[in-house]
Amino acid sequence: MGAAKGAHGARPPRPGALAWRLLDALVLLCVLGALYWLGRNAAAQLSYRWNWAALPQFLAYSDAATGELRAGRLLLGLFATIRLSLWAGALALVVGSLAGLMRVSPRRFLRLCAGAYVLAVRNTPPLVLIFLFSYFLSGQLITALGLNAATAQLPPALIGPAQALFGPVGQLPGFLTAIVTLGLIEGAYVAEIVRAGVASIETGQWDAAKALGFARWRMLLHVILPQAFRRMVPPLTGQFVSTLKDSAIVSVISIPELTFQAQELVSATYLSFEVWTLVFLLYLALGLPCSMAARALEIRLARSDKDSTHIDSADHAPPGPGGTCGPASPPGAGRPKPTHGALTGGFFSRMFHKTPQAPAHAPGPQQ
């Protein structure tokens, strides 16, 4: 075993691994060469004057009057995109969680309401929903509620926090419309993630929690959701990345996020290639870390499940010589036993740790 692993305990390379690496490098060089050839020929054939030096002022510029460094239009649009994505993602998580739990409810009316919401949103183009909600919310409901007048009379002490959270106060009604619309659209997809996560929990967990005398809301809160949440975290993180990308669609209702600011700049400067290339890089800088975090979290949860399975197999190993279970530890050493107290512990404290499952059979009455 030691010889197989080598002097430093590392595994020897698999047969053909070096060949695959050389092939990958060759394919990468070919792709880079093709891109270079395509860019060089495009630059020679197109009658377009590249002006990359104009891009920095779209991110930040120095005020000629005061000399202060101010954010450019693309940077302001980037901040608006981040705010919009965070608020819409939070709203989608709340709405989607409620709709997902309604979809697994024993009440037919709740299942029908949640199902109608999910089907209506998922089978309708988002652009149509954007225009529909924009007319109803911004054109009718917000005006009827007097939100425009309320934002105009906002106290000076609240203007700073309101601008930090929602952007310019004068654009608050439209920004709230975009948050609600995007949150409802993404909430339909979150609802399916929650429904699938709850449905993936074994039936024995429900039966065991019911045998312990738990009400349904306590079953969900203390037994089902902590286990289901571990399985929902990777797709929920991916859905947040989708929310970040889908935020560009609200540019059609003149919300000054990144895509809208880019359109305005292209219309004013005609620097189409340069501006959209920079916007592409900005969106990539926002979405790529989220995708990498989702992948790392998925690997961490899978490793945690694998380690727990290894511990369970060690606990149930056949007895060795002398009647002991394993060479060093008694059965169940190093891991908590599933008890009533473990089931009713803190919900959030067990989100990213292996949740003790309910016992397969409830303990019988004491004699």
C-alpha positions in Angstrom: 0.0 0.0 0.0 2.8 2.4 0.9 4.6 1.5 -2.3 1.5 2.1 -4.3 1.1 5.6 -2.9 4.7 6.6 -3.4 7.2 8.2 -1.1 4.9 11.1 -0.2 1.6 9.3 0.1 0.3 10.6 -3.3 -1.4 8.3 -5.7 0.4 7.5 -8.9 -0.9 9.1 -12.1 -3.5 7.0 -13.9 -2.6 5.5 -17.2 -3.4 7.9 -20.0 -3.7 10.9 -17.6 -0.7 12.7 -19.1 -1.9 12.1 -22.6 -5.3 13.6 -21.7 -3.5 16.7 -20.3 -1.5 17.1 -23.5 -4.6 16.7 -25.6 -6.4 19.4 -23.4 -3.5 21.8 -23.9 -3.5 21.2 -27.6 -7.3 21.8 -27.9 -6.9 25.0 -25.8 -4.1 26.3 -28.1 -6.2 25.6 -31.1 -9.2 27.5 -29.7 -7.0 30.4 -28.7 -5.4 30.5 -32.2 -8.9 30.4 -33.8 -10.0 33.3 -31.6 -6.9 35.3 -32.4 -7.4 34.7 -36.1 -11.0 35.7 -36.0 -10.3 38.9 -34.0 -7.5 39.9 -36.3 -9.5 39.4 -39.5 -12.5 41.1 -38.0 -10.4 44.1 -37.0 -9.0 44.2 -40.6 -12.3 43.8 -42.4 -14.6 46.0 -40.2 -14.4 49.7 -40.7 -14.6 50.3 -36.9 -12.4 52.5 -34.8 -11.8 50.9 -31.5 -11.7 53.2 -28.5 -10.9 51.2 -25.4 -9.4 54.3 -23.7 -12.9 55.7 -23.3 -14.1 52.9 -21.0 -12.6 53.9 -17.7 -14.7 57.1 -17.5 -17.8 54.9 -17.7 -16.8 53.3 -14.4 -15.3 56.2 -12.5 -14.4 59.8 -13.4 -13.0 62.9 -11.7 -15.4 65.8 -11.3 -14.0 68.8 -13.1 -15.5 71.3 -10.6 -14.6 69.7 -7.3 -12.0 67.2 -8.3 -13.8 64.4 -6.5 -13.9 60.8 -7.8 -17.4 59.9 -8.9 -19.0 56.7 -10.0 -19.6 56.4 -13.7 -22.8 55.2 -15.3 -21.8 51.6 -15.6 -20.7 51.5 -12.0 -24.0 53.0 -10.9 -25.8 50.5 -13.0 -23.7 47.7 -11.4 -24.7 48.9 -7.9 -28.4 49.0 -9.0 -28.1 45.4 -10.3 -26.6 44.2 -7.1 -29.4 45.9 -5.0 -32.1 44.6 -7.3 -30.7 41.1 -7.3 -30.4 40.9 -3.5 -33.9 42.3 -2.8 -35.5 40.2 -5.6 -33.7 37.1 -4.4 -34.8 37.6 -0.8 -38.4 38.1 -2.0 -38.2 35.1 -4.3 -36.9 33.0 -1.4 -39.8 34.0 0.9 -42.5 33.6 -1.8 -41.0 30.5 -3.2 -40.7 28.8 0.2 -44.3 29.5 1.0 -45.5 28.4 -2.4 -43.3 25.2 -2.2 -44.7 24.3 1.2 -48.2 25.0 -0.1 -47.6 22.6 -2.9 -46.9 19.7 -0.5 -49.7 20.7 1.9 -52.4 18.1 2.6 -55.1 20.8 1.9 -56.2 20.7 -1.7 -57.1 24.4 -1.9 -53.5 25.4 -0.9 -52.0 23.0 -3.4 -54.3 24.3 -6.2 -53.4 28.0 -5.4 -49.6 27.3 -5.4 -49.8 25.1 -8.4 -51.7 27.8 -10.4 -49.1 30.4 -9.4 -46.2 28.2 -10.5 -47.8 27.1 -13.8 -48.9 30.6 -14.7 -45.4 32.1 -14.1 -43.3 29.3 -15.6 -45.4 29.1 -18.8 -45.5 32.8 -19.5 -42.7 34.8 -21.1 -41.0 37.0 -18.5 -41.1 40.0 -20.7 -44.9 39.8 -20.8 -45.0 39.6 -17.0 -42.7 42.6 -16.7 -45.0 44.8 -18.7 -48.1 43.4 -17.0 -46.8 44.0 -13.5 -45.3 47.3 -14.5 -48.6 48.6 -15.6 -50.5 47.2 -12.7 -48.1 48.0 -9.9 -46.3 51.2 -11.1 -49.2 52.6 -13.1 -52.1 51.7 -10.8 -51.4 50.3 -7.3 -48.4 52.4 -6.3 -50.2 55.6 -7.4 -53.4 54.5 -5.6 -51.4 53.8 -2.4 -49.8 57.3 -2.6 -46.3 55.9 -2.6 -45.1 58.6 -5.0 -46.2 61.4 -2.6 -44.7 59.5 0.4 -41.3 59.3 -1.2 -41.4 63.0 -2.1 -42.1 63.9 1.5 -39.4 61.5 3.0 -37.6 63.0 6.0 -34.0 64.1 5.3 -32.7 61.7 7.9 -34.1 58.7 5.9 -33.0 59.8 2.4 -29.5 58.5 2.9 -30.4 55.0 4.1 -33.2 54.8 1.4 -30.7 55.7 -1.3 -28.2 53.1 0.0 -30.8 50.4 0.0 -33.0 51.2 -3.0 -31.1 53.8 -5.0 -32.3 57.3 -5.9 -35.5 58.2 -4.0 -37.1 59.6 -7.1 -36.9 56.2 -8.8 -38.1 54.3 -5.7 -41.6 53.4 -7.1 -40.2 51.9 -10.3 -37.5 50.1 -8.4 -40.0 48.5 -6.0 -42.0 47.5 -9.1 -39.0 45.7 -10.5 -38.2 44.0 -7.2 -41.8 42.7 -6.8 -42.0 41.6 -10.5 -38.6 39.9 -10.5 -39.2 38.3 -7.1 -42.5 36.8 -8.2 -41.0 35.4 -11.4 -38.0 33.8 -9.7 -40.2 32.7 -6.7 -42.0 30.2 -9.0 -38.8 28.4 -9.7 -37.8 28.6 -6.0 -41.1 27.0 -5.2 -40.3 23.9 -7.3 -36.9 23.6 -5.6 -38.5 23.7 -2.2 -41.2 21.2 -3.2 -38.7 18.8 -4.6 -36.5 19.2 -1.5 -39.3 18.4 0.9 -40.6 15.5 -1.3 -37.1 14.0 -1.4 -37.2 13.3 2.4 -38.0 9.6 3.1 -41.5 8.8 4.2 -40.1 7.1 7.3 -39.0 10.5 8.6 -42.6 11.8 8.5 -43.9 8.6 10.1 -41.3 8.7 12.9 -42.0 12.4 13.7 -45.7 11.7 13.7 -45.2 8.8 16.1 -43.3 11.1 18.4 -46.4 13.3 18.6 -45.2 16.3 16.5 -47.8 18.5 14.8 -47.2 19.0 11.1 -45.6 22.4 11.5 -43.2 21.0 14.0 -42.4 18.1 11.7 -41.5 20.6 9.0 -39.6 22.9 11.2 -37.6 20.4 13.3 -37.3 17.3 11.2 -38.0 17.7 7.5 -36.8 21.2 6.5 -33.3 20.9 8.2 -32.7 17.8 6.1 -34.3 19.2 2.9 -32.5 22.5 3.2 -29.1 20.7 2.7 -30.4 19.3 -0.6 -31.9 22.6 -1.7 -28.8 24.8 -1.0 -27.0 24.1 -4.3 -30.0 24.7 -6.6 -31.0 27.7 -4.6 -27.6 29.3 -5.1 -27.8 28.5 -8.8 -31.3 30.2 -8.8 -29.8 33.3 -7.3 -27.3 33.4 -10.1 -30.3 33.2 -12.5 -31.9 36.1 -10.7 -28.7 38.1 -11.1 -28.8 37.5 -14.9 -32.5 37.9 -15.2 -32.4 41.3 -13.6 -31.3 42.7 -17.0 -34.8 42.2 -18.3 -36.2 45.1 -16.2 -34.3 47.5 -18.4 -37.3 47.5 -20.7 -39.2 49.4 -18.0 -36.4 52.0 -17.7 -34.9 50.7 -14.4 -31.3 52.1 -14.4 -29.5 48.9 -13.9 -26.4 47.7 -15.7 -28.0 46.8 -19.0 -30.1 49.9 -19.2 -27.1 52.1 -18.5 -25.1 50.3 -21.2 -27.9 50.9 -23.7 -27.9 54.6 -22.9 -24.1 54.8 -23.3 -24.2 53.0 -26.6 -26.9 55.4 -27.9 -24.8 58.4 -26.9 -21.2 57.2 -27.8 -21.7 54.5 -30.5 -19.1 52.4 -28.7 -21.1 49.2 -29.1 -18.3 46.6 -28.9 -16.4 48.3 -26.1 -19.4 49.0 -23.9 -21.0 45.6 -24.3 -17.7 43.8 -23.8 -17.2 45.7 -20.5 -20.8 44.8 -19.5 -20.1 41.2 -20.2 -17.1 41.2 -18.0 -19.0 43.0 -15.2 -21.8 40.4 -15.3 -19.2 37.6 -15.3 -17.5 39.2 -12.3 -20.8 39.1 -10.5 -22.0 35.6 -11.5 -18.8 33.6 -11.6 -18.0 33.9 -7.8 -21.6 32.9 -7.0 -21.4 29.8 -9.2 -18.0 28.9 -7.7 -19.4 29.3 -4.2 -22.4 27.1 -5.1 -20.1 24.4 -6.5 -17.8 24.5 -3.4 -20.9 24.3 -1.1 -22.2 21.4 -3.0 -18.9 19.5 -2.7 -18.7 20.3 1.0 -22.2 19.0 1.6 -21.5 15.9 -0.4 -18.3 15.3 1.6 -20.2 15.7 4.8 -22.9 13.2 3.7 -20.1 10.8 2.7 -18.3 11.1 6.0 -21.6 10.5 7.9 -22.3 7.4 5.8 -18.9 6.2 6.6 -19.5 6.7 10.4 -22.8 4.9 10.1 -21.2 1.9 8.3 -18.5 1.7 11.0 -21.1 1.7 13.8 -23.0 -1.1 12.1 -19.8 -3.2 11.3 -19.9 -6.8 12.4 -18.4 -7.6 15.8 -14.8 -8.5 15.7 -12.8 -10.8 17.9 -13.9 -10.5 21.5 -17.4 -9.2 20.6 -16.2 -5.6 20.0 -17.6 -3.5 17.1 -14.5 -2.2 15.3 -10.9 -2.0 16.4 -10.9 1.1 18.6 -14.3 2.7 19.3 -17.6 1.5 20.7 -20.7 1.7 18.5 -21.9 5.2 17.9 -18.8 6.9 19.4 -18.2 10.4 18.2 -21.7 11.1 16.8 -24.9 12.2 18.5 -27.7 9.7 18.9 -31.1 10.7 17.4 -33.2 11.7 20.4 -36.2 13.9 20.9 -34.0 16.7 22.0 -31.8 16.4 18.9 -35.0 16.7 16.7 -36.2 19.8 18.5 -33.0 21.7 18.5 -32.3 25.0 16.7 -33.2 25.0 13.1 -30.6 27.4 11.7 -27.8 25.8 13.8 -28.2 22.6 11.9 -28.5 24.0 8.4 -25.0 23.1 7.3 -24.3 20.2 9.6 -25.4 16.7 9.3 -29.0 16.7 10.6 -29.8 13.8 13.0 -32.6 11.8 11.4 -35.6 10.8 13.3 -35.5 7.2 14.6 -37.0 4.7 12.1 -39.4 3.4 14.8 -40.7 5.4 17.7 -39.8 4.0 21.1 -42.6 2.0 22.7 -44.3 2.8 26.0 -42.3 2.2 29.1 -43.4 -0.9 31.1 
